[in-house]
Amino acid sequence: MTNTTADISVTLVTPTIGAIVSGLDLSQPLGNAGFVAVQEALLRHKVLFFERQALTPRQHRDFAAAFGQLHIHPIYPHIAEQPEIIVLDNHADNPTDNDNWHTDVTFIETPPMGSILLARQVPPQGGDTLWSNMAAAFDALSPRIQTLLVDLSAEHDFAKSFPAERHSAADGGGTWQQARAKNPPVVHPVVRTHPATGAKGLFVNEGFTTRILGLTGRESDALLRFLFEHVARPEFTCRWKWKPNTVAFWDNRVTQHFAVNDYLPHRRVMHRATVLGDRPV
């Protein structure tokens, strides 16, 4: 199949976030026209869904690599032949650790511009994922709160989502200790300006943000608690029910997502590629 813009249709999931893209075969090179169409749709809709995409790990990797350098996760298991593809295999003996609102890998200096998730095995019911639009969340705040937030910075810490007690048992802690040493806490702005659109969006998340600099502990905790609750307002979000071989591609710079943990004891297997981005400003 040759991917052309004439073949592509885009259907909204909600007015605020999310669109289904039809007419592309992600197992084949996008070509310039296909690449531009996907990029423009991603900027507009924040998260894109592509159904009926039976990709091999190599094809998954190649599609993601068209958008930039890929991240290799320090903790999650990966496909042996394609280390850029991580495996999220959750079941009764390995429940998910993604059932909170978070933005992927904000514990590094240059967090991902996007993540590309492929559903390999889904439970008979449940296991949905929600996404939230952080530009819409920022715009909904009062001007005075916006003014306060744009001058603040926050710390993001790998160990908040990947604590030693959960992730160090397999090899006596060696992998976790190495990952911790390579990923000390980093500081990002509380409000990020999107490098492609110029839109301002909230850039703190429950998964990795530990404190706001320059505030007392109580002040920081109270403000973060408010923001973590604010981003989950339904009017900023969409909810996706997975089918096998569906791909989701989201703009990690301006979204958060939540993997609903309601399907145990059933199994849910997802593969993810993560495209590195730039330093938030």
Secondary structure, 3 states (H helix, E strand, C coil): CCCCHHHCEEEECCCCCCEEEECCCCCCCCHHHHHHHHHHHHHHHCEEEECCCCCCHHHHHHHHHCCCCECCCCCCCEECCEEEEEEEEEECCECCCCCCCECCCCCCCCCEEEEEEEEEECCCCCCCEEEEEHHHHHHCCCHHHHHHHHCCEEEECHHHHCCHHHHCCCCCCHHHHHHHHHCCCEEEECEEECCCCCCEEECCCCCCEEEECCCCHHHHHHHHHHHHHHCCCHHHEEEECCCCCCEEEEECCCEEEEECCCCCCCCEEEEEEEEECCCCC
